[in-house]
Amino acid sequence: MPKLSSGNEQPATPAHFTPESLKFLRGLARNNDREWFEERRDVYERALRQPMLAVIVRVNELLASIAPEHIKPPEKTVLRIYRDTRFSANKQPYKQQYAAWWGHTGMVKTSGAGFYFHLSAKTLTIAAGLYMPDAAQLLAVRRYLLDHHEELRRLLTAPRLRKRMRISEPHALSRAPKGFPREHPGLDLILYRNWALEAELPAEIATQENFAATLMGHFRLCAPVVEFLNRPLAAGKPRRKPLFALSDE
């Protein structure tokens, strides 16, 4: 874990990536095999893992004032670059993006709504919300929306939020779920299977000195939506698959 210095000194590792980080990711996209990776493990540690941990340290400091329940140790926030190939036809051993996930600390593993970003060779993706919930979470949010749909609609349509984030693949149903009224005024939101926000930016933004501040600018806008989505989930704390881990493909 990167250590922060006292006073006005800077962290030993700056809280941003470098051109070397993107170069490594470009190489990994072309040479996704263990031999290539192991020969460059020192580059991976220097150019990807250490900057990522430094970014997480800085974001944790900034999250303390708006979403302290999402702060976890950096090693628990960074996602593995290794793919689980056991049940996949794609046997490439490494993901082509490097990611971090700030889930709710009161829920199991990556359960609930939270904050996420990943860096690939060409793209920086920043996201927040609830993505691919299991059946229990899906039902809990839908039931909550019966009485609170107007609040979520206000949050999702806030001008400042919509200027920087878009709704990410809601994968909405075509008709009301079983047991839900067909004429409900919040039906369009109830039909969603994901309630998530996303922004795609050039990868080079992650190499800028103010990267952590840029990341937090997006997270701060999304924080009210994340808090809303976690309300109906906090009591049950159901287990579920990772959020925003994207496909290992």
Secondary structure by P-SEA (a helix, b strand, c coil): ccccccccccccccccccaaaaaaaaaaaacccaaaaaacaaaaaaccaaaaaaaaaaaaaaacccccccccccccccccccccccccccccccccccccccccccccccccccccccccccbbbbbbccccccaaaaaaaaaaacccaaaaaaaaacaaaaaccccccccccccccccccccccccccccccccccccccccccccccaaaaaaaaaaaaaaaaaaaaaccccccccccccccccccc
